[in-house]
Amino acid sequence: MSIDKSQVAQRFEKAAQSYTQHAVVQKKICQNLTRLMQEYLSKKSLDGVFEIGCGSGNLTHLLLQYFVIKQLFLNDLYPQVQQHFQVKENLQWRIGDIEQLDFPHALGLIASSSALQWICDLDAIFKKCSDALTDKGYLCFSTFGQQNLKEIKALTGQGLNYLSLEEIQEKLLLKNFEILHLSENIETLTFHHPKEVLQHLKATGVTATASQHRWSKQSLQQFYQDYLKFSELEQNGQRHYQLSYHPIYCIARSKS
């Protein structure tokens, strides 16, 4: 599936104010990724750090909290993300599609959380990462696997074509990365009604894939009805509807 980056930017920009409140899974993923980085990175002081897809700064703020960063470069698709950050002397912006941008050089760390699934050519990005990192520089990221939002894909046919953990591993090894950690898990959110599922997705900008999808009153009712197969009855007789996230975590190091 080709990804319309201008539409992705538009949807995330629309969701910018609601994202922080509703992106509970993405926030938890950032915390998990930071914990792994604390565990695997050999030093806490870093010269050059580049974050791909910084969004409203969930990961950025954790990086600044736990690491001493001399020069920070932040990337996202649209300039309005800058409103979430204080102006700092050691902060430089790289706004635009990461696949079209030149990377900063001599980096000690490239980090990204919940963004690389929007990349069309991940091999090319891993090559750019490898070239931009110093010897033994780190590439630390989370992305999403093939079970991500599986309920939505099953019912609407809409969604990204996610890579498996094995495919990501193979791509990293081909670009001469040493993999220190690679893992995956499923995070499940529950809602009282399928309408809340759609509201959650809209509030987090995830509907950026649904470019051709238009709801009618009839198709919406059908969606609510079909979502029953992804629901369970609680003991009190209330029904809850599940939505699955499938994070993949990676800590890799460049080899000379």
N, C-alpha and C positions, 0 to 999 in steps of 0.2 A: 504494500500500500504506500503510495506517495504521500508525503506529509506537506501540507500547505503551512509553511512557517509563519506567514503573515497572519493566517487565521489562528494559529497557536498563540502568537503574541497577543492578538486581539482578545481571545478568550481569557488568557491569564491576566491581562490588563484589567478586564472587566471584573475579574474575581479577586483583584488585588486586596481590596479591603476586607473581604470575607474569608480569604484564604487562611490567614493566620488562625482565625477562630475555628474553622472547619477542618483544616488539614491535620487532624489528630494523628493519623497513621504516619504521614510524612514527617511530622515533628518527632514522633517516637523513633522513626528510622534514622533521623539525624542524630539523635541521642545515642542510638546503638552504633552508628558508624563512628561517631566521635570516641566512644568507649574503645572500639577496636583500634582506632588510630593511637590512642593513648597506650594501648597494650603493645602495638607492633612498631611504632616509630621510635628509632633509637635516640632521638634528641627532641627536646621540647622547644628549642629555638630554631627558627627557620628563616632563611634569607628571603627567598622569593616564593610566594604562594599564589596560585591561580585557581579560582573557583569557577567552574562551568555551570551556568544556570542557577545563579544565587537566589533568584526570586525575592521573597520578602526578608530573607536573611536568617532563616532557622539554623542552617549549618554555619554560616559566617560568624554569627554571634558566639556559637560554641567554640569555633576555632580560635577566635580572639580571646575567649575565656581561658582556654587550656594550653594555648601555645603562644610563644613570643614570636611575632611575625614582623620582620623588618620592612618588607614591601609586599603589599597585598594588591592583587589584580582581580577584579570581579567582572564576570560576564553575565549578560542576559539579553534576551531578544529585543526588549523595548526599554527606552530611557527612563520611563516613569518609575522603574524599580528603585532608582536612586533616592526617592523620597523616604525609603525605609532605613537609610543609612546616614550617619553623621559624616560631615566632611572631615577627612583626616589627611594629613600630609603624606602619609605612606600608602594612600589608597589611590589606585588608578582604575579607570573603567575601560572595558572592552565591550561596547554595546553592539549587538548584531548577531547574526546567525553564526554560531561557532564553526560551522563547516566552511564558512567563507572567510573567516578571520585569521590573521597571523597571530600565533601564540607569542607571549613574552618568552624570553630565553633565560637559561641558567636557573631554572626553578628547582627548589628543593621538594615541592609538593604541588601536585594537581589534585584537586578534590571536587567532587560533584555528588549531589544527592537528589534522587528522583528526577533526573533530567535526561540522562543518556538514552532513554527509551524513545526520545523524539529525534534521535540522530538517524539519518538515512544510511550513511556509510561509516559504520563504527570502526572498520579496519583503518580508514584514513585518519580518524580521530585518534586512535591508539598510536598510529605512526607519528602524528603531530605531537602527541604527549611524550612519546619516547625521545623524539628529537629535542623537545624543549626542556626535558629534565636533565639535571646534572647526573653524573655517575652515582648510582645508588639513591637517586631521587625517588620519591614515592608517588604512586597513582592510587588514590583511595576514593572509592565511589560506591554508591548504591544505585541500583536500577531495578526494573521490575521484570519478573519472569512470566512464563506462559499461562499461569493460572490467574494472572492479575485481572480483576474485574470480569471474571469468567461468566458471571451471571448475566451481565449486560451484553457480552458478546453472544452468548447462547440465545438470548431473547431478541436482540436487535440486529445481530450481524456486524455491529459497529465495534471498532477497537483497533489497537495497534497490533502489529505482528511482532510479538516479543521473542527474544532469543532465549534459548535454554542456558542453564549454568554451564553445561559442557561446551556449547558454542562460544560463549564468552571466554571460557578458559582457553580454548583453542586459538582464538583471535589474539589473546594476550601473549601466549607462548610464541606465536608466529612473529610477534613484534619484539621478541627478546625480553619480555618481562619475567621476573621471578615472582611467582605467586606465593605470598605469605599466608593469606587467608582468603577462602572463598566459601560462602555458605548461603543458604536460602531458608526461608520459612514462610508460613501463611499467617497473615493477620486478618481477623474477621471482625467487621463491624456489624451491628444489628440495628434495625430500624423498625418502627411500629407500622409503617405503611410504605409500599413501593414509591409513593410520591416523595417521601422523605429521602429515599435513595437518590432520586433524580435531583432533588434540591441540593443534596450534599455534593453530588458530582458537579453541578453547575457552580456551586460556591467555591470549589477547589480548582476550577478551570479545566477539569478533565474532559469536558464535553468538546474539547478542541478536535477530537477525531470525528465527531458526528456531523461533518459538514453537509452531507446529503440527507441527513435524517430530519424529517419534519413530522411532528406529532399532530395527529387529528384527534378529535374527541374519541373516535372509535378505536384508533390504534393505541391510545393511552389506556383506555379501559381494558383492552386486550392484554397490554403489557402488565397492568395490575393483576389481571386474572392469571396470566402465565407465570408471574413471579411467585405464585403460591408454591410452586415446586421447589423454590429456594427458601422456604419458610418453615418455622417450627412452632408448635403450640407450647407455650409455657404452662407451668403448673396452675397458674391463676386463670387459665383460659385465654390469656392474651396471646396473639400471634406475633412473632417477630421475623423480620426478613433479613437475610444475610447478604453481605457484600464482601468479597474476598480481595485482599491485596497480597501480592506475592513478591516481597522484596528479596533482592540478591545483594550480598555485601562482598566487596573485594578490597583487599589490601595487597598491592603489587609494588615491586621495586625494580627500577631500571637496571639493566646490566650493561657494563661498558662494552 
